[in-house]
Amino acid sequence: MIYKRYTASLLLRVLLLAGFLTLMAFGITRSNNYAILGGAFLSLISVYSLYKFVIKRFVEMDDFFESVKYRDFSRWFTEENGPQDIRKLHKGFNDVNRTVREIDSERQAQYVYLQKILEMVDIGIIAYNLESGDVLWANDSLKNTLDFPSFKNVSFVENRKPQLYEDIFETFHSSAHSISLSIKNEKIKVLISDTVFQVEEEAFKLIVLQNIDETLSRNESEAWKKLLSVMTHEIMNSIAPISSLAETLQNNIQLKIDDPKNHTLEIEDLNDGITSIKKRSEGLMKFAKTYRSLNKVTHLNLSRIKVNELFKNISDLMQPSLQNKDVSLDFNLDAPDLELEIDAYLIEQVMINLVLNAIDACESITEGTITVSAQKNIQGNTVVEVADNGKGIPSEVMDSIFVPFFTTKKNGSGIGLSLCKQIMMLHKGKIQINSKEGLGTRMSLIFNS
């Protein structure tokens, strides 16, 4: 609509100018001074009007572009006065300014939001101009790690600690890896990575720095607290009865030595006591051996094995455990030629553990069924599943079943599923669980293709 009105107004002025020029030309050909003077005068007026009409619009647009050039989007162009097309033009300018201000406001809000997030993370982050060294942004975590106050240029680091500057800012770290830095007269280990990015004509470098000494120490401390708590509890459970029984046997022997006539020493009781101590000691040794097994698995002896052979081995091993139990063990394999590249010994250990858990889950029900199956999923990964229709796992303990030493069994060690998870991680796979209390459990071993 604005374009049509502008075109109509411009065309009218051009036609008028053409008409006046025609009048002046007619006067020249007829030697009519009145026509010549009138046509010339009206032509000048028409040219001036046309010039003012065109230049007025260009001045308005030039004024708007000047404000854009200097990023002045706060200006308001009047929409009430002047020709209709100019008022419409002003309205368009105001809409542009309003939209840019809204975009800028959203961008500022996002920047503040991102800044708050980056300030909260426990990882040092800095971005700076590669040419000038001016710091674009750096969070407090980085300053605390490097033991520096706020600085506006990386030359501040270069002037005070050249070696630190060389290790962090001058050396390119294409992938994340650990380095040692000298901070506060001591060595700390950090994980560092960086990347270079372009903003218009300027190049910037982004560096990410994490103090892994602190992280490892904190995690290690928590792990040790949990481990010591569990081990203390388990060891005390074994030592307390051993100590009590040994004290009783010692008292009986001492009474026999002090007063052999009035005190008899039953050899059978003594043998039973020593046997109990032996069993308890063996239990303590078994606990220590079981704990050590968590750290035992560190490498794999991989080989290509058919899944049906793996299933046959498991069936042969587990059938004796199912005697005199109302539990059936079935194996289903859709593709007989399905193969896995695995450490057969370790995966057998995992599957035996899962099958034994399934047997325990089915003991309290009639006609317990355990099904072991294997197939390819939609991602092309091989999935081996052990499913049962047993009592299932309570939802309140579901998140803890892979935690070392956690168990709901009366005589369990709490190591089995944790060890299974570690073995699957070594195979670059994972173990998943789906269980409903009273309906059964499905354990899935997922091997990446």
Contacts in CASP RR format, 6 or more apart in sequence:
PFRMAT RR
TARGET T0000
AUTHOR 0000-0000-0000
METHOD contacts of the structure
MODEL  1
MIYKRYTASLLLRVLLLAGFLTLMAFGITRSNNYAILGGAFLSLISVYSL
YKFVIKRFVEMDDFFESVKYRDFSRWFTEENGPQDIRKLHKGFNDVNRTV
REIDSERQAQYVYLQKILEMVDIGIIAYNLESGDVLWANDSLKNTLDFPS
FKNVSFVENRKPQLYEDIFETFHSSAHSISLSIKNEKIKVLISDTVFQVE
EEAFKLIVLQNIDETLSRNESEAWKKLLSVMTHEIMNSIAPISSLAETLQ
NNIQLKIDDPKNHTLEIEDLNDGITSIKKRSEGLMKFAKTYRSLNKVTHL
NLSRIKVNELFKNISDLMQPSLQNKDVSLDFNLDAPDLELEIDAYLIEQV
MINLVLNAIDACESITEGTITVSAQKNIQGNTVVEVADNGKGIPSEVMDS
IFVPFFTTKKNGSGIGLSLCKQIMMLHKGKIQINSKEGLGTRMSLIFNS
1 88 0 8 1.000
2 85 0 8 1.000
2 88 0 8 1.000
2 89 0 8 1.000
5 84 0 8 1.000
5 85 0 8 1.000
6 57 0 8 1.000
6 85 0 8 1.000
9 53 0 8 1.000
9 83 0 8 1.000
9 85 0 8 1.000
10 50 0 8 1.000
10 53 0 8 1.000
10 54 0 8 1.000
13 46 0 8 1.000
13 49 0 8 1.000
13 50 0 8 1.000
13 53 0 8 1.000
14 50 0 8 1.000
16 46 0 8 1.000
17 43 0 8 1.000
17 46 0 8 1.000
17 47 0 8 1.000
17 50 0 8 1.000
20 38 0 8 1.000
20 39 0 8 1.000
20 42 0 8 1.000
20 43 0 8 1.000
20 46 0 8 1.000
21 39 0 8 1.000
21 43 0 8 1.000
23 35 0 8 1.000
23 38 0 8 1.000
23 39 0 8 1.000
23 42 0 8 1.000
24 35 0 8 1.000
24 36 0 8 1.000
24 38 0 8 1.000
24 39 0 8 1.000
24 40 0 8 1.000
24 43 0 8 1.000
26 32 0 8 1.000
26 35 0 8 1.000
27 33 0 8 1.000
27 35 0 8 1.000
27 36 0 8 1.000
27 39 0 8 1.000
28 36 0 8 1.000
56 86 0 8 1.000
57 85 0 8 1.000
57 86 0 8 1.000
57 89 0 8 1.000
60 77 0 8 1.000
60 86 0 8 1.000
60 89 0 8 1.000
60 90 0 8 1.000
60 93 0 8 1.000
61 89 0 8 1.000
64 77 0 8 1.000
64 93 0 8 1.000
64 96 0 8 1.000
67 73 0 8 1.000
67 75 0 8 1.000
67 97 0 8 1.000
73 96 0 8 1.000
73 97 0 8 1.000
73 100 0 8 1.000
73 101 0 8 1.000
73 104 0 8 1.000
74 97 0 8 1.000
74 101 0 8 1.000
75 97 0 8 1.000
76 94 0 8 1.000
76 97 0 8 1.000
77 89 0 8 1.000
77 90 0 8 1.000
77 91 0 8 1.000
77 93 0 8 1.000
77 94 0 8 1.000
78 87 0 8 1.000
78 90 0 8 1.000
79 87 0 8 1.000
79 90 0 8 1.000
79 91 0 8 1.000
79 94 0 8 1.000
80 87 0 8 1.000
81 87 0 8 1.000
115 137 0 8 1.000
118 125 0 8 1.000
118 137 0 8 1.000
118 139 0 8 1.000
119 139 0 8 1.000
119 140 0 8 1.000
119 141 0 8 1.000
121 139 0 8 1.000
121 141 0 8 1.000
122 141 0 8 1.000
122 210 0 8 1.000
122 215 0 8 1.000
123 141 0 8 1.000
123 208 0 8 1.000
123 209 0 8 1.000
123 210 0 8 1.000
124 138 0 8 1.000
124 139 0 8 1.000
124 141 0 8 1.000
124 142 0 8 1.000
124 145 0 8 1.000
124 208 0 8 1.000
124 209 0 8 1.000
124 210 0 8 1.000
125 137 0 8 1.000
125 138 0 8 1.000
125 139 0 8 1.000
125 141 0 8 1.000
125 142 0 8 1.000
125 206 0 8 1.000
125 207 0 8 1.000
125 208 0 8 1.000
125 209 0 8 1.000
126 135 0 8 1.000
126 137 0 8 1.000
126 138 0 8 1.000
126 139 0 8 1.000
126 142 0 8 1.000
126 206 0 8 1.000
126 207 0 8 1.000
126 209 0 8 1.000
127 135 0 8 1.000
127 136 0 8 1.000
127 137 0 8 1.000
127 138 0 8 1.000
127 204 0 8 1.000
127 205 0 8 1.000
127 206 0 8 1.000
127 207 0 8 1.000
128 134 0 8 1.000
128 135 0 8 1.000
128 136 0 8 1.000
128 138 0 8 1.000
128 153 0 8 1.000
128 154 0 8 1.000
128 169 0 8 1.000
128 204 0 8 1.000
128 205 0 8 1.000
129 136 0 8 1.000
129 202 0 8 1.000
129 203 0 8 1.000
129 204 0 8 1.000
130 196 0 8 1.000
130 202 0 8 1.000
130 203 0 8 1.000
130 204 0 8 1.000
130 205 0 8 1.000
131 202 0 8 1.000
131 203 0 8 1.000
132 153 0 8 1.000
133 153 0 8 1.000
133 154 0 8 1.000
133 155 0 8 1.000
134 152 0 8 1.000
134 153 0 8 1.000
135 151 0 8 1.000
135 152 0 8 1.000
135 153 0 8 1.000
135 154 0 8 1.000
136 204 0 8 1.000
138 150 0 8 1.000
138 151 0 8 1.000
142 209 0 8 1.000
143 149 0 8 1.000
143 150 0 8 1.000
145 183 0 8 1.000
145 188 0 8 1.000
145 190 0 8 1.000
145 209 0 8 1.000
145 211 0 8 1.000
146 157 0 8 1.000
146 164 0 8 1.000
146 168 0 8 1.000
146 181 0 8 1.000
146 183 0 8 1.000
146 209 0 8 1.000
147 183 0 8 1.000
147 184 0 8 1.000
148 156 0 8 1.000
148 157 0 8 1.000
148 160 0 8 1.000
151 157 0 8 1.000
154 165 0 8 1.000
154 169 0 8 1.000
157 164 0 8 1.000
157 165 0 8 1.000
157 168 0 8 1.000
157 169 0 8 1.000
158 165 0 8 1.000
158 169 0 8 1.000
163 182 0 8 1.000
164 181 0 8 1.000
164 182 0 8 1.000
164 183 0 8 1.000
167 179 0 8 1.000
167 181 0 8 1.000
168 181 0 8 1.000
168 192 0 8 1.000
168 207 0 8 1.000
168 209 0 8 1.000
169 205 0 8 1.000
169 207 0 8 1.000
172 194 0 8 1.000
173 192 0 8 1.000
173 193 0 8 1.000
173 194 0 8 1.000
173 207 0 8 1.000
174 193 0 8 1.000
175 193 0 8 1.000
176 191 0 8 1.000
176 192 0 8 1.000
176 193 0 8 1.000
176 208 0 8 1.000
177 191 0 8 1.000
177 192 0 8 1.000
177 193 0 8 1.000
178 189 0 8 1.000
178 190 0 8 1.000
178 191 0 8 1.000
178 192 0 8 1.000
178 212 0 8 1.000
179 189 0 8 1.000
179 190 0 8 1.000
179 192 0 8 1.000
180 187 0 8 1.000
180 188 0 8 1.000
180 189 0 8 1.000
180 190 0 8 1.000
181 187 0 8 1.000
181 188 0 8 1.000
181 189 0 8 1.000
181 190 0 8 1.000
188 211 0 8 1.000
188 213 0 8 1.000
189 211 0 8 1.000
189 212 0 8 1.000
189 213 0 8 1.000
190 209 0 8 1.000
190 210 0 8 1.000
190 211 0 8 1.000
190 212 0 8 1.000
190 213 0 8 1.000
191 209 0 8 1.000
191 210 0 8 1.000
191 212 0 8 1.000
192 207 0 8 1.000
192 208 0 8 1.000
192 209 0 8 1.000
192 210 0 8 1.000
193 207 0 8 1.000
193 208 0 8 1.000
194 205 0 8 1.000
194 206 0 8 1.000
194 207 0 8 1.000
194 208 0 8 1.000
195 205 0 8 1.000
195 206 0 8 1.000
196 203 0 8 1.000
196 204 0 8 1.000
196 205 0 8 1.000
196 206 0 8 1.000
197 203 0 8 1.000
197 204 0 8 1.000
197 205 0 8 1.000
197 206 0 8 1.000
198 204 0 8 1.000
230 404 0 8 1.000
230 405 0 8 1.000
231 291 0 8 1.000
234 287 0 8 1.000
234 405 0 8 1.000
235 284 0 8 1.000
235 287 0 8 1.000
238 280 0 8 1.000
238 281 0 8 1.000
238 283 0 8 1.000
238 284 0 8 1.000
238 287 0 8 1.000
239 284 0 8 1.000
241 276 0 8 1.000
241 280 0 8 1.000
242 277 0 8 1.000
242 280 0 8 1.000
242 281 0 8 1.000
242 284 0 8 1.000
245 273 0 8 1.000
245 276 0 8 1.000
245 277 0 8 1.000
245 280 0 8 1.000
246 277 0 8 1.000
249 270 0 8 1.000
249 273 0 8 1.000
249 274 0 8 1.000
252 263 0 8 1.000
252 265 0 8 1.000
252 269 0 8 1.000
252 270 0 8 1.000
253 265 0 8 1.000
253 270 0 8 1.000
255 263 0 8 1.000
256 263 0 8 1.000
256 264 0 8 1.000
256 265 0 8 1.000
287 413 0 8 1.000
290 413 0 8 1.000
290 415 0 8 1.000
291 415 0 8 1.000
293 415 0 8 1.000
293 419 0 8 1.000
294 404 0 8 1.000
294 415 0 8 1.000
294 418 0 8 1.000
294 419 0 8 1.000
294 422 0 8 1.000
297 346 0 8 1.000
297 419 0 8 1.000
297 422 0 8 1.000
297 423 0 8 1.000
297 426 0 8 1.000
298 426 0 8 1.000
299 426 0 8 1.000
300 342 0 8 1.000
300 343 0 8 1.000
300 346 0 8 1.000
300 426 0 8 1.000
300 427 0 8 1.000
301 343 0 8 1.000
301 345 0 8 1.000
302 341 0 8 1.000
302 342 0 8 1.000
302 343 0 8 1.000
303 341 0 8 1.000
303 342 0 8 1.000
303 343 0 8 1.000
303 344 0 8 1.000
304 339 0 8 1.000
304 340 0 8 1.000
304 341 0 8 1.000
305 339 0 8 1.000
305 340 0 8 1.000
305 341 0 8 1.000
305 342 0 8 1.000
305 344 0 8 1.000
306 336 0 8 1.000
306 337 0 8 1.000
306 338 0 8 1.000
306 339 0 8 1.000
307 333 0 8 1.000
307 338 0 8 1.000
307 339 0 8 1.000
307 340 0 8 1.000
307 374 0 8 1.000
307 382 0 8 1.000
307 384 0 8 1.000
308 333 0 8 1.000
308 336 0 8 1.000
308 338 0 8 1.000
310 340 0 8 1.000
310 344 0 8 1.000
310 347 0 8 1.000
310 348 0 8 1.000
310 351 0 8 1.000
311 331 0 8 1.000
311 333 0 8 1.000
311 372 0 8 1.000
311 374 0 8 1.000
313 344 0 8 1.000
313 348 0 8 1.000
314 331 0 8 1.000
314 348 0 8 1.000
314 351 0 8 1.000
314 352 0 8 1.000
314 355 0 8 1.000
314 372 0 8 1.000
315 329 0 8 1.000
315 331 0 8 1.000
317 348 0 8 1.000
317 352 0 8 1.000
318 329 0 8 1.000
318 352 0 8 1.000
318 355 0 8 1.000
318 356 0 8 1.000
319 329 0 8 1.000
321 356 0 8 1.000
321 359 0 8 1.000
322 328 0 8 1.000
322 329 0 8 1.000
322 359 0 8 1.000
325 359 0 8 1.000
325 362 0 8 1.000
325 363 0 8 1.000
326 362 0 8 1.000
326 366 0 8 1.000
326 367 0 8 1.000
326 368 0 8 1.000
327 359 0 8 1.000
327 362 0 8 1.000
327 363 0 8 1.000
327 368 0 8 1.000
327 369 0 8 1.000
327 370 0 8 1.000
328 367 0 8 1.000
328 368 0 8 1.000
328 369 0 8 1.000
328 370 0 8 1.000
329 355 0 8 1.000
329 370 0 8 1.000
329 372 0 8 1.000
330 369 0 8 1.000
330 370 0 8 1.000
330 371 0 8 1.000
330 372 0 8 1.000
331 371 0 8 1.000
331 372 0 8 1.000
331 373 0 8 1.000
332 371 0 8 1.000
332 372 0 8 1.000
332 373 0 8 1.000
332 374 0 8 1.000
333 373 0 8 1.000
333 374 0 8 1.000
334 373 0 8 1.000
334 374 0 8 1.000
334 375 0 8 1.000
335 374 0 8 1.000
335 375 0 8 1.000
335 376 0 8 1.000
338 374 0 8 1.000
338 375 0 8 1.000
338 376 0 8 1.000
338 382 0 8 1.000
340 347 0 8 1.000
340 382 0 8 1.000
340 447 0 8 1.000
342 427 0 8 1.000
342 447 0 8 1.000
343 423 0 8 1.000
343 426 0 8 1.000
343 427 0 8 1.000
346 423 0 8 1.000
346 426 0 8 1.000
346 427 0 8 1.000
347 423 0 8 1.000
347 427 0 8 1.000
347 445 0 8 1.000
349 419 0 8 1.000
349 420 0 8 1.000
349 423 0 8 1.000
350 419 0 8 1.000
350 420 0 8 1.000
350 423 0 8 1.000
350 424 0 8 1.000
350 431 0 8 1.000
350 445 0 8 1.000
351 372 0 8 1.000
351 384 0 8 1.000
351 386 0 8 1.000
351 445 0 8 1.000
353 416 0 8 1.000
353 417 0 8 1.000
353 419 0 8 1.000
353 420 0 8 1.000
354 386 0 8 1.000
354 420 0 8 1.000
354 443 0 8 1.000
355 370 0 8 1.000
355 372 0 8 1.000
355 386 0 8 1.000
357 417 0 8 1.000
357 441 0 8 1.000
357 443 0 8 1.000
358 370 0 8 1.000
358 386 0 8 1.000
358 387 0 8 1.000
358 388 0 8 1.000
358 390 0 8 1.000
358 441 0 8 1.000
358 443 0 8 1.000
359 370 0 8 1.000
360 409 0 8 1.000
361 388 0 8 1.000
361 390 0 8 1.000
361 391 0 8 1.000
361 392 0 8 1.000
361 440 0 8 1.000
361 441 0 8 1.000
362 368 0 8 1.000
362 369 0 8 1.000
362 370 0 8 1.000
362 388 0 8 1.000
362 389 0 8 1.000
362 390 0 8 1.000
362 391 0 8 1.000
364 390 0 8 1.000
364 391 0 8 1.000
365 389 0 8 1.000
365 390 0 8 1.000
365 391 0 8 1.000
368 388 0 8 1.000
368 389 0 8 1.000
368 390 0 8 1.000
369 388 0 8 1.000
369 389 0 8 1.000
370 386 0 8 1.000
370 387 0 8 1.000
370 388 0 8 1.000
371 385 0 8 1.000
371 386 0 8 1.000
371 387 0 8 1.000
371 388 0 8 1.000
372 384 0 8 1.000
372 385 0 8 1.000
372 386 0 8 1.000
372 387 0 8 1.000
373 384 0 8 1.000
373 385 0 8 1.000
373 387 0 8 1.000
374 382 0 8 1.000
374 383 0 8 1.000
374 384 0 8 1.000
374 385 0 8 1.000
375 382 0 8 1.000
375 383 0 8 1.000
376 382 0 8 1.000
376 383 0 8 1.000
377 383 0 8 1.000
377 446 0 8 1.000
379 449 0 8 1.000
380 449 0 8 1.000
381 446 0 8 1.000
381 447 0 8 1.000
381 448 0 8 1.000
381 449 0 8 1.000
382 446 0 8 1.000
382 447 0 8 1.000
382 449 0 8 1.000
383 444 0 8 1.000
383 445 0 8 1.000
383 446 0 8 1.000
383 447 0 8 1.000
384 444 0 8 1.000
384 445 0 8 1.000
384 447 0 8 1.000
385 442 0 8 1.000
385 443 0 8 1.000
385 444 0 8 1.000
385 445 0 8 1.000
386 442 0 8 1.000
386 443 0 8 1.000
387 440 0 8 1.000
387 441 0 8 1.000
387 442 0 8 1.000
387 443 0 8 1.000
388 440 0 8 1.000
388 441 0 8 1.000
389 439 0 8 1.000
389 440 0 8 1.000
390 438 0 8 1.000
390 439 0 8 1.000
390 440 0 8 1.000
390 441 0 8 1.000
391 437 0 8 1.000
391 438 0 8 1.000
391 440 0 8 1.000
392 435 0 8 1.000
392 436 0 8 1.000
392 437 0 8 1.000
392 438 0 8 1.000
392 439 0 8 1.000
392 440 0 8 1.000
392 441 0 8 1.000
393 401 0 8 1.000
393 433 0 8 1.000
393 435 0 8 1.000
393 437 0 8 1.000
393 441 0 8 1.000
394 408 0 8 1.000
394 437 0 8 1.000
395 437 0 8 1.000
397 406 0 8 1.000
397 408 0 8 1.000
398 433 0 8 1.000
398 435 0 8 1.000
400 406 0 8 1.000
401 417 0 8 1.000
401 433 0 8 1.000
402 417 0 8 1.000
402 418 0 8 1.000
402 421 0 8 1.000
402 431 0 8 1.000
403 418 0 8 1.000
404 414 0 8 1.000
404 415 0 8 1.000
404 418 0 8 1.000
405 413 0 8 1.000
405 414 0 8 1.000
405 415 0 8 1.000
405 418 0 8 1.000
406 414 0 8 1.000
407 413 0 8 1.000
407 414 0 8 1.000
417 431 0 8 1.000
420 431 0 8 1.000
421 431 0 8 1.000
424 430 0 8 1.000
424 431 0 8 1.000
424 445 0 8 1.000
424 446 0 8 1.000
427 447 0 8 1.000
428 448 0 8 1.000
429 445 0 8 1.000
429 446 0 8 1.000
429 447 0 8 1.000
429 448 0 8 1.000
430 446 0 8 1.000
431 443 0 8 1.000
431 444 0 8 1.000
431 445 0 8 1.000
431 446 0 8 1.000
432 443 0 8 1.000
432 444 0 8 1.000
432 446 0 8 1.000
433 441 0 8 1.000
433 442 0 8 1.000
433 443 0 8 1.000
433 444 0 8 1.000
434 441 0 8 1.000
434 442 0 8 1.000
434 444 0 8 1.000
435 441 0 8 1.000
435 442 0 8 1.000
END
